[in-house]
Amino acid sequence: MKLCVLASGSKGNVTYFESGDTKILIDCGLSYKQIQTRLKNIDLSVDSLDGVLITHEHTDHVSALDVLLKRIDTVCYLTEDTYNSLHPKVKQNIKEKQISFITPTESFMINEIEVLPISISHDAQDAVGYIIHAEGKKIVYITDIGYLPVKDIEIFENADIYVFESNYDITMLFTSSRPFYLKQRIDSVKGHMSNNDSAYNMTKLIGENTKQIILAHPSRECNTSEVALKTYAEVFNDYGLKITDYNLLVATQDTPTKLYEF
């Protein structure tokens, strides 16, 4: 099983996942050329994808979707509300046979990979996160989330691998030059998740199987890798947990993570 976050942030989000002979992308928010280039740099190709999972319709998650589906004969999995919210020019370039509608809390298969979409709190029409089961492992992928309800903790807990939102440092956000309405939107339950909230939620999610945590969707202006990692270490320490027991890193906008093999 292989995983690489090719890009993560407000300018574009793409993650590559592979299990056996099955290869998928989660989101498609870079240019088609950039996706090709970043995969090629880790000796992979975009040409034989078995599916594309879309979390929601915001541009930084779907900007290359129509181009990719025109060039590759694969299937895009997304909710019907997300599809209906895509820009008309994007929809008109996608063949109907390449669309497969999914429903939150109803699992589906992509070859031998089981995928379970879960509704999450974000200011999109029908945003979802994904729980992926493959090769006896559980992967939780959640970005662009304002808060995590207590009722969802159980279904997301004790994953082997987390790709989890840690968008902003609250002090950096509210001292930034951004308009106040935007600060409020980001800090709302329908916006994004702060480093503190991310770390707090992660203390509730991790379990004995957890080996890898990748912090996702960091803000360029209101976060840094150093600040996010420091916050996580402090919160974990407050809860009697050692951050060194987990392989923790922050994904970035411009540089892919290494290709992890589990």
C-alpha positions in Angstrom: 0.0 0.0 0.0 1.3 3.4 -1.0 0.3 7.0 -0.2 1.6 10.4 -1.2 0.1 13.8 -0.5 1.0 15.6 -3.8 -0.3 19.0 -2.6 -2.2 20.3 0.3 -3.4 23.8 0.9 -5.7 26.5 -0.4 -4.0 26.6 -3.9 -4.6 22.9 -4.6 -5.2 19.5 -3.0 -4.3 16.1 -4.5 -3.4 12.8 -2.8 -2.3 9.6 -4.4 -3.3 6.2 -3.0 -2.4 2.7 -4.2 -3.3 -0.8 -3.0 -2.3 -3.8 -5.0 -3.1 -3.0 -8.6 -5.6 -0.3 -7.7 -4.7 3.4 -8.0 -6.8 6.3 -7.0 -6.6 10.1 -6.5 -8.3 11.9 -3.7 -9.2 15.4 -5.1 -7.9 16.9 -8.2 -7.0 20.5 -7.3 -3.7 21.0 -9.2 -3.3 21.4 -13.0 -3.2 18.2 -14.9 0.4 18.9 -15.9 1.4 19.4 -12.2 -0.3 16.2 -11.2 1.6 14.4 -14.0 4.9 16.0 -13.0 4.6 15.3 -9.3 3.7 11.7 -9.9 6.5 11.2 -12.4 9.0 12.6 -9.8 8.1 9.6 -7.6 8.1 7.1 -10.5 4.4 6.9 -10.8 1.9 7.7 -13.6 -1.6 9.2 -13.8 -2.4 7.2 -16.8 -3.9 4.1 -15.2 -6.1 5.5 -12.4 -9.0 3.3 -11.2 -10.9 6.2 -9.7 -10.9 9.8 -8.4 -12.6 10.6 -5.1 -13.8 14.2 -4.7 -14.4 15.7 -1.2 -16.3 18.8 -2.3 -16.7 21.3 -5.2 -14.3 24.1 -4.2 -11.8 25.0 -6.9 -8.7 23.9 -4.9 -10.1 20.4 -5.0 -11.5 20.1 -8.5 -9.6 22.5 -10.8 -8.2 19.8 -13.1 -11.1 17.3 -12.8 -12.6 17.9 -16.3 -9.2 17.9 -18.0 -8.1 14.7 -16.2 -11.4 12.9 -17.0 -11.1 13.9 -20.7 -7.6 12.4 -20.9 -8.0 9.3 -18.7 -10.7 6.7 -18.9 -11.5 6.5 -15.2 -14.5 7.1 -12.8 -15.1 10.1 -10.6 -16.8 9.4 -7.3 -18.7 12.3 -5.7 -22.0 13.1 -4.1 -24.8 14.3 -6.4 -25.0 17.6 -4.6 -21.3 18.1 -5.1 -21.6 17.3 -8.8 -24.5 19.7 -9.2 -22.4 22.4 -7.5 -19.5 22.1 -10.0 -19.1 25.0 -12.5 -21.2 24.3 -15.6 -18.1 24.4 -17.8 -16.6 21.7 -15.7 -19.7 19.5 -15.9 -20.1 19.9 -19.6 -16.6 18.5 -20.2 -17.3 15.3 -18.2 -18.9 12.3 -19.7 -21.9 10.9 -17.8 -20.4 7.4 -17.8 -17.4 8.7 -15.8 -19.6 9.9 -12.9 -20.6 7.6 -10.0 -22.7 9.2 -7.3 -21.9 8.3 -3.7 -23.9 8.7 -0.5 -22.5 9.5 2.9 -22.3 6.5 5.3 -22.8 4.1 2.4 -19.6 2.2 1.5 -18.6 1.2 -2.0 -15.8 -0.7 -3.6 -13.1 0.3 -6.1 -11.7 -3.1 -6.9 -10.4 -4.5 -3.6 -10.5 -1.1 -1.8 -13.5 -0.3 0.4 -14.4 3.4 0.6 -16.8 4.9 3.2 -17.7 8.6 2.7 -18.7 10.6 5.8 -20.3 14.0 5.8 -18.2 16.7 7.4 -18.8 20.3 8.5 -17.6 22.8 5.8 -19.2 25.6 3.8 -19.6 23.4 0.7 -22.8 21.8 -0.6 -22.1 18.3 0.6 -18.5 17.9 1.8 -17.2 14.5 2.8 -14.2 12.9 4.3 -13.2 9.3 3.5 -12.4 6.2 5.4 -10.5 3.7 3.3 -10.0 0.1 4.1 -7.3 -1.8 2.2 -4.9 -4.6 3.0 -6.2 -4.8 6.5 -5.5 -1.2 7.2 -7.7 1.8 7.9 -6.9 5.3 6.4 -8.9 8.4 7.4 -8.8 11.3 5.1 -10.4 14.6 6.4 -9.6 18.1 5.2 -11.7 21.3 5.0 -13.6 20.7 8.2 -14.8 23.2 10.8 -15.4 20.8 13.7 -15.6 17.1 14.4 -18.9 16.1 16.2 -18.5 13.7 19.1 -20.8 11.3 17.4 -18.2 10.8 14.6 -15.2 10.0 16.9 -16.0 6.3 17.0 -16.1 5.8 13.3 -12.9 7.7 12.7 -10.9 6.3 15.7 -7.8 4.0 15.7 -6.9 4.4 12.0 -3.5 3.3 10.9 -3.0 6.5 8.9 -4.6 9.9 9.3 -4.5 12.7 6.7 -6.2 15.4 8.9 -6.8 19.1 8.7 -4.6 21.5 10.7 -5.3 24.7 8.8 -4.4 27.7 11.0 -2.9 29.1 14.1 -5.6 31.1 15.8 -3.2 34.0 16.9 -1.7 34.2 13.4 -5.2 34.2 11.8 -6.7 37.0 13.9 -3.5 39.2 13.7 -3.3 38.8 9.9 -4.4 41.4 7.4 -7.3 39.3 6.2 -10.8 40.9 6.3 -12.6 40.2 9.6 -15.5 38.4 7.8 -12.9 36.0 6.3 -11.4 35.4 9.7 -14.8 34.6 11.1 -15.6 32.3 8.2 -12.3 30.4 8.6 -12.8 30.1 12.4 -16.4 29.0 12.2 -17.8 25.4 12.5 -18.3 25.5 8.7 -14.8 26.8 8.0 -11.5 25.2 8.8 -9.9 23.6 11.8 -7.2 25.3 13.9 -4.0 23.6 15.0 -5.2 23.4 18.6 -8.6 21.9 17.6 -6.9 19.5 15.2 -4.5 18.3 17.9 -7.2 18.0 20.5 -9.4 15.9 18.2 -6.4 13.7 17.2 -5.9 12.8 20.9 -9.4 11.3 20.8 -8.9 9.5 17.5 -5.5 7.9 17.7 -5.2 4.3 18.9 -2.8 1.4 19.1 -2.9 0.9 15.3 -2.0 4.6 14.6 1.4 4.9 13.0 1.2 7.9 10.7 -0.3 11.4 11.0 -0.1 13.8 8.1 -1.4 17.3 8.9 -3.2 18.7 5.9 -4.4 22.0 4.3 -2.0 24.3 6.2 -2.6 28.0 5.5 0.2 29.9 3.8 -0.4 33.1 5.7 -1.7 31.9 9.0 0.3 28.8 9.8 3.7 27.2 9.5 4.9 23.6 9.8 6.9 24.6 12.9 3.9 26.2 14.6 1.6 23.2 13.8 4.1 20.7 15.1 4.8 22.6 18.2 1.1 22.9 19.0 0.6 19.2 18.5 3.4 18.4 20.8 2.0 20.7 23.5 -1.5 19.4 23.3 -0.3 15.7 23.2 1.8 16.4 26.3 -1.2 17.9 28.1 -3.0 14.6 27.5 -0.1 12.4 28.6 0.8 11.4 25.0 4.2 11.4 23.4 4.2 12.9 20.0 7.4 10.9 19.2 5.3 7.8 19.3 3.7 8.8 16.0 5.2 9.7 12.6 3.9 13.3 12.4 4.5 15.7 9.5 2.8 18.6 7.8 1.9 18.3 4.1 2.6 21.4 2.0 1.3 23.2 -1.0 4.4 23.1 -3.2 6.3 19.9 -2.3 4.8 16.4 -2.1 5.4 14.2 0.9 7.6 11.2 0.3 5.9 8.2 -1.1 4.9 6.2 2.0 4.8 2.4 1.7 2.9 0.5 4.4 
